Amino acid sequence: MSVTHRLTAPAPGWTAATDVVVVGSGVAGLTVALNVRKAGLRAMVVTKAVLDEGSTRWAQGGIAAALGEGDTPEQHLDDTLVAGAGLCDEEAVRTLVTEGPDAVRRLIATGALFDRGEDGEILLTREGGHHRRRIAHAGGDATGAEISRALVAAVRTDPGVELIEHALVLDLLTDSEGHAAGLTLHVMGEGQRDGVGAVRARAVVLATGGMGQVFSATTNPAVSTGDGVALALRAGAAVTDLEFVQFHPTPLWVGPDAEGQLPLISEAVRGEGAHLVDADGVRFMVGQHELAELAPRDIVAKAITRRMQEQGADHMFLDGRHFGAEMWEHRFPTILATCRAHGIDPVTAPIPIAPAAHYASGGVRTDPRGRTSVPGLYACGEVACTGVHGANRLASNSLLEGLVFAERIAADLADRHAAGELPERTVDVAAARAARPVPLPPSEARAEIQRLMSRGAGVLRSAASMADAAAGLALIAEQAHSHVAEEKPADPRVETWEAANLLLVATALVAAAAQREETRGCHWREDFPERDDAHWRRHLITTLAASGDPVSTPEEQ
Ligand SMILES: Cc1cc2nc3c(=O)[nH]c(=O)nc-3n(C[C@H](O)[C@H](O)[C@H](O)COP(=O)(O)OP(=O)(O)OC[C@H]3O[C@@H](n4cnc5c(N)ncnc54)[C@H](O)[C@@H]3O)c2cc1C
């Protein structure tokens, strides 16, 4: 299979070569790069902005692993399967929970400093859906920043890892057999590597993170525009579970018209005993679930949204006043500072919160070794769907998934290299040219796509709301086509490429969410409020039709 569609872009003006090209520099991408190096392969990491500019550095709560006394991978597996609401791939989860503890130890050996008690043991906290304290954290609530710091320091000192920052990857390149052979990218640089170029490689790893930016309100940074999923679709790869977007229950509510990345009040704050209360001070989670505020995220997000509707309010509150100043300062220094910067002091006042898009449980479908349906194209981290999260991710399983499956990809590449199955590849230039160029929407389309998605495919979904969203998205696509026909196309540049990726991912997400006529995990249909195992205990597999439209097909049961 070769790439069927590509973003409209100038022909590459420069080329480079490596063994393994990794797209993205979060926990997943950097872990792949460091580990393929150990197998004697050269790695090139290309990343859209600076190295630590992804979701990884924003992760607060921590990383889940059965490290504590009395905890076992089996118990971690049970909690993960419950959160996943019948759609987890049990073998993938088993891999995660059994390989997880050692993967965390290897991360510590790489230099990440986790919080420890006076006895030197790693401190563990609890988060929603976990029946045990098993979340390791760093810097109190700055776990991702510490992981990112340690991994960035490690790749910077490895001469076998080439780093290209400010490089937006556009599309996959294949050889004449349809095997991944490299990629095209746009570098905002100077000198030889400036503008659109091509990197030739023996294998390509997508580690591009999430897609939260398809919604107006999200905890994800600006770079999380779903580029990896869009690239994979254009390359003919299968993606799955796109409808399962986790909405974090407690981002800081900063006003009715807030857009873009919102500050997060970590679940760990509830883990340490903060209460969710409504405007009257009533703890509305008590009696709704045995774990009350620590119920799985979808349950908490739904309960908050329901209560907001009942009370005609646009936010609820998280009350951690009983922690006292000292605990806030030592356990949650970042959150405390962020709240205070927004004029709220959690020591003396409840924190206003409202749900926002947080995590993509679905993504590019992979097997247990991170291989996608396109040979030589791998995916790991949030862009991938390994089957670990099912219909809903258990809190703090994502950093762990990024680590474990990145290591597995590196192991697969090492094995193939050792077996002589990872030869240099020659790009099929004719096939790349034959791929249909996707018309680019104008950069202003980004905000419109986000509004349509938040209104039509957010925490509350129905056939009618999603039909509205789909119609709006189709109109944006039609206008982009018309502008090409009228010879007034949008300029190919970062903003319009990102808008095209957002449009494709949003369209695919809405198509899948409209098709899944049930409520499961973090997919909540108002018009189909029950879980329907008879019809829907299966995945929707999305691919791109020849027309360029995403098509979702239910997997055989
Ligand atoms: C606020 C917040 C708090 C979180 N807290 C936790 C937590 O406590 N525990 C937990 O387990 N998970 C948490 N998560 C989720 C977790 O942080 C992410 O799922 C995880 O870090 C994703 O890692 P990644 O390596 O896949 O992607 P990222 O860290 O997002 O990195 C993606 C990389 O890809 C690059 N990229 C994207 N597109 C392109 C392109 N076209 N070309 C080139 N480069 C590209 C980006 O620039 C970036 O470098 C949190 C997420 C957020 C947003």
Ligand as a Chemical Component Dictionary entry (heavy atoms), coordinates in Angstrom:
data_LIG
# 
_chem_comp.id                   LIG 
_chem_comp.type                 NON-POLYMER 
_chem_comp.pdbx_formal_charge   0 
_chem_comp.three_letter_code    LIG 
# 
loop_
_chem_comp_atom.comp_id 
_chem_comp_atom.atom_id 
_chem_comp_atom.alt_atom_id 
_chem_comp_atom.type_symbol 
_chem_comp_atom.charge 
_chem_comp_atom.model_Cartn_x 
_chem_comp_atom.model_Cartn_y 
_chem_comp_atom.model_Cartn_z 
_chem_comp_atom.pdbx_ordinal 
LIG C1  C1  C 0 -2.266 18.809 31.618 1  
LIG C2  C2  C 0 -2.029 17.343 31.446 2  
LIG C3  C3  C 0 -1.812 16.536 32.568 3  
LIG C4  C4  C 0 -1.575 15.170 32.409 4  
LIG N1  N1  N 0 -1.304 14.411 33.524 5  
LIG C5  C5  C 0 -0.962 13.096 33.351 6  
LIG C6  C6  C 0 -0.538 12.313 34.469 7  
LIG O1  O1  O 0 -0.449 12.789 35.592 8  
LIG N2  N2  N 0 -0.200 11.013 34.223 9  
LIG C7  C7  C 0 -0.266 10.441 32.996 10 
LIG O2  O2  O 0 0.049  9.260  32.846 11 
LIG N3  N3  N 0 -0.649 11.179 31.923 12 
LIG C8  C8  C 0 -0.984 12.487 32.079 13 
LIG N4  N4  N 0 -1.358 13.222 30.988 14 
LIG C9  C9  C 0 -1.314 12.601 29.673 15 
LIG C10 C10 C 0 0.143  12.454 29.257 16 
LIG O3  O3  O 0 0.849  13.609 29.641 17 
LIG C11 C11 C 0 0.251  12.274 27.761 18 
LIG O4  O4  O 0 -0.638 11.291 27.315 19 
LIG C12 C12 C 0 1.663  11.850 27.403 20 
LIG O5  O5  O 0 2.589  12.747 27.955 21 
LIG C13 C13 C 0 1.804  11.797 25.908 22 
LIG O6  O6  O 0 3.146  11.590 25.617 23 
LIG P1  P1  P 0 3.575  11.483 24.106 24 
LIG O7  O7  O 0 5.050  11.281 24.110 25 
LIG O8  O8  O 0 2.728  10.505 23.417 26 
LIG O9  O9  O 0 3.176  12.898 23.480 27 
LIG P2  P2  P 0 3.584  14.402 23.864 28 
LIG O10 O10 O 0 4.309  14.499 25.144 29 
LIG O11 O11 O 0 2.352  15.211 23.705 30 
LIG O12 O12 O 0 4.608  14.763 22.716 31 
LIG C14 C14 C 0 4.171  14.850 21.388 32 
LIG C15 C15 C 0 5.298  15.411 20.581 33 
LIG O13 O13 O 0 5.002  15.348 19.205 34 
LIG C16 C16 C 0 5.333  16.573 18.589 35 
LIG N5  N5  N 0 4.540  16.704 17.382 36 
LIG C17 C17 C 0 3.191  16.694 17.251 37 
LIG N6  N6  N 0 2.862  16.812 15.947 38 
LIG C18 C18 C 0 4.024  16.896 15.243 39 
LIG C19 C19 C 0 4.345  17.052 13.875 40 
LIG N7  N7  N 0 3.411  17.144 12.917 41 
LIG N8  N8  N 0 5.639  17.136 13.525 42 
LIG C20 C20 C 0 6.613  17.066 14.448 43 
LIG N9  N9  N 0 6.375  16.906 15.764 44 
LIG C21 C21 C 0 5.093  16.827 16.146 45 
LIG C22 C22 C 0 5.036  17.594 19.676 46 
LIG O14 O14 O 0 5.662  18.811 19.416 47 
LIG C23 C23 C 0 5.598  16.865 20.884 48 
LIG O15 O15 O 0 6.995  16.972 20.942 49 
LIG C24 C24 C 0 -1.595 14.595 31.130 50 
LIG C25 C25 C 0 -1.812 15.399 30.010 51 
LIG C26 C26 C 0 -2.025 16.758 30.155 52 
LIG C27 C27 C 0 -2.250 17.605 28.947 53 
# 
loop_
_chem_comp_bond.comp_id 
_chem_comp_bond.atom_id_1 
_chem_comp_bond.atom_id_2 
_chem_comp_bond.value_order 
_chem_comp_bond.pdbx_ordinal 
LIG C1  C2  SING 1  
LIG C2  C3  SING 2  
LIG C2  C26 DOUB 3  
LIG C3  C4  DOUB 4  
LIG C4  N1  SING 5  
LIG C4  C24 SING 6  
LIG N1  C5  DOUB 7  
LIG C5  C6  SING 8  
LIG C5  C8  SING 9  
LIG C6  O1  DOUB 10 
LIG C6  N2  SING 11 
LIG N2  C7  SING 12 
LIG C7  O2  DOUB 13 
LIG C7  N3  SING 14 
LIG N3  C8  DOUB 15 
LIG C8  N4  SING 16 
LIG N4  C9  SING 17 
LIG N4  C24 SING 18 
LIG C9  C10 SING 19 
LIG C10 O3  SING 20 
LIG C10 C11 SING 21 
LIG C11 O4  SING 22 
LIG C11 C12 SING 23 
LIG C12 O5  SING 24 
LIG C12 C13 SING 25 
LIG C13 O6  SING 26 
LIG O6  P1  SING 27 
LIG P1  O7  DOUB 28 
LIG P1  O8  SING 29 
LIG P1  O9  SING 30 
LIG O9  P2  SING 31 
LIG P2  O10 DOUB 32 
LIG P2  O11 SING 33 
LIG P2  O12 SING 34 
LIG O12 C14 SING 35 
LIG C14 C15 SING 36 
LIG C15 O13 SING 37 
LIG C15 C23 SING 38 
LIG O13 C16 SING 39 
LIG C16 N5  SING 40 
LIG C16 C22 SING 41 
LIG N5  C17 SING 42 
LIG N5  C21 SING 43 
LIG C17 N6  DOUB 44 
LIG N6  C18 SING 45 
LIG C18 C19 SING 46 
LIG C18 C21 DOUB 47 
LIG C19 N7  SING 48 
LIG C19 N8  DOUB 49 
LIG N8  C20 SING 50 
LIG C20 N9  DOUB 51 
LIG N9  C21 SING 52 
LIG C22 O14 SING 53 
LIG C22 C23 SING 54 
LIG C23 O15 SING 55 
LIG C24 C25 DOUB 56 
LIG C25 C26 SING 57 
LIG C26 C27 SING 58 
# 
